[in-house]
Amino acid sequence: MSRRRRPARVEANPLEDWTPKTNLGRLVKEGHINSLEEIIANNYVIREPEIVDVLFPELRQEVVDVKLVQRQSDSGQQKSFRITVVVGNGEGIIGIGMGKASEFVPAVRSAEARAKMNISLFRRGCGSWECRCSDPHSIPFQVQGSSGSVTVTLKPAPKGTGLVTGDVAKIVLRIAGLKDVWSITKGRSRSSANFAKAVVDALMATYRMLPPQEWQTPGVVE
């Protein structure tokens, strides 16, 4: 007597049941906007993490800082987790956010949602005079970022150098898809949250400048 095979369980996609609450969310779900470049060009503000889930379904995340916060209230001493999460796809997308909750998992989810809403672009390249290759393994030029008392300077490095920086910065740079970077850190780098934010701020600075490789003469179409 043959046994009947049970039908395979089909996992429901939560984005199919997502009802956008903002105009940008509706444009993304309807397919009118398909890239982060369009969002930035039109000065839209991301207020729903589902927007990023639609545009970048393979986004990676990493916890860079965990702190247990205590405060005294009328009902007694209360404890909560403060988590810092960085997200990226390794191809020019990076974001960082902080979340707080009484339990660990909700705090991580809150930090992840904030990181997605703070997502931005950055440029990869090879700005090292010792390398001069076309592989985007580093950054195109020297940049600087800061958060709190921490200031981080990132410099392009040749292939094979690796990530010459602290452990927290290594996590952020690996999520960003960078392999060779020199760095100089000033300030209280023991604050992991500010250290990570300073690195992300430095990466975002690469998008505020247009490198010579992307210069184009007006009126000339390649």
N, C-alpha and C positions, 0 to 999 in steps of 0.2 A: 504494500500500500504506500503510495507516494505521498510525501508531505507537501502541503501547499506552501509556497514561498510567500513570505510577507512582503508587501510592497516596500520599496526603499523610502525611508523617511526624508521628506523634502523640507529643508530648513527654510523658514520664512525670512525674507529680506526685510529688515526693519525700515529701510529707506523707502520701500514701496508704500508703507502706511504713514510715512512722514507727511505732515501737513505744514507747509511753510507759513511762518508768521510775518515774514518781511518781504518786501518787494524783490530784494536780491534773491532770497530763497526761492520765490516763485519763478524767477528768470532762470535760475540754475536747474531747477527740477524740470522745467519745460524745455530745456536745451538751448535757450537763447544765449546763455553765457557758459563757455566751456573751458575757461582758463583763468588763472589768477591774474595774468597780465591784463585781461579785460576788466577785472574787478578793480585793479589799481588805476587803470587808465580812466575809468569812469568815476573814481573817487567814492566807490561803495565801501561801506563798513560791514564786515562780517559779524553778525550777531547770533548766528546759529551754527553750531559745530557740524550739523548734518550737511551744510554746504560744502565743507571741506571733505567730508566722507564721500560725497558724490563725485567731486573733482579728483580726489586722490584716494582711491579705495585701498591702496597698498601702503598707506602711511605708517611709518614705524614710530614707536614711542619708547622713552627710557626715563626712569626715575633718577634724578640727579641729587635730590636732597630730601631727607625725611627728618622732621623735628616734632617732638612731643611738646605741645604748648599747654601750660597750666594757668588757670586764672581762678581767682577767688570771687565767689558770688554769694548772695544771701542764702542760697540753698546749700552752700558748701563749695569744696574745691572741684572744679571741672577740668577735665583733660580733653584735648583734641589733637588731631594730627594735622600738620602743615606740610604738604607735599609739593615739590617742584618737579614738573615733567617737561621734557623737551621732545618735540615731534619733528619728523623730517622724512623725506623720501630719497635722500642721497643724490638728488639731481637738481639742486638749486632751490629747495623749499625748506624753510626752517621756522620753528615757532616755539615759544616757551610760555608756561603758565603756572600759576600757583593755586592750589585748592586747599580748603580747610574743612574738616568734618570730625565728628566724634569717633568715627570708625575709619580704618585704613582704606578699605576698598572704595567707599564713597568719596574719600578725600582724593584718591588717585583719579577717579572718574571726573571729579570737579576740576582738577588740575589739567587733565587731558582736554576737557572741553574748552577751558580758557586758553590753552596752548594752541588749539586749532583756530580759535577766534583771533589769536594774535599772530597768525601765520603770515609770513612775508617771503619775498624773493631775495636771493643773493647770487653773486656771480662766482663761478669757478673758473679756473684757468691755470696758466703756468707763467707767473711773472718773475721767475728767478732767472737772473742773467747767467747762472751756471748751468741751466738746463735748456731753456728756450725750445721746449717741445710743444706740441699741439694737444697734448693729453691734459684734460682738466683735473689734475691730481692735487692741485693746490689752489691758491687764490691769485687773482691777476695783479694785485699790487698791495702795498702795505696799508693797513687800516687800523683804526683804534676805536675801542668801545669802552663804555664805563657804566657802572651801576653801583650806587652807594659810594663806598670808599675804594672800590676796586676799579682799576684801569688796566685794560688788556690791549696790547699791541700785537697784531698778527702780521707775520712777514712771510712772503712766498719762499718755499724751499725747493731744492732740486729733488729729483726722484731718488728714493732710497733713504732719505733723511728720516722719515717717520714723523710722528707728532711730538715735537719737543715742547711739552707743556705739562701742566698738572693733570691729575686723574679726572677731575670734573670736566676740564676743557677737552680732554681726549674723548669723553663720552659725547659731548656736543659735536665735535668735529667729525667723529665717526658717523653719527646720525646724519650729518650734513654731506657725507660722502667724500670728505677730504682725507688724503693719505700723508701729505708732507707739508708741515707748517712749523715755522719757528714762532715763538711767542715770548713776550716780556710782560710780566705781571707786577703791578704796583698796588699797594694798599693791603687791606685785610682779606687775603684770599682764602682764609679759613672759612669764611662765610660762603658755603657752597652755592647757595641760591644766588647771591650777588655775583659770584664768580661766573656761574653759568649765564646769567643775564648779560654780563659784560661781554662774554664771548659771542653771544647771539647778536648783541648790539654792534659788535665789530663786523660780523658777517653781513648784517643788513647794510652797513656803510658801503659795502662793495657795490650795492645797487644804486647808491646815490651819486655815483660817479660813472662816467662813460669812458671806458678804456680806449686807447688809440686804435685797437684792433676793430672796434665797432664804429669808428668814425666814418662818415659817408659824405661825400661832396654833394651839396644841394643841387638837385636837377639831374644827377647822375644815377641811373638805374642799372644795377648789375644784372 
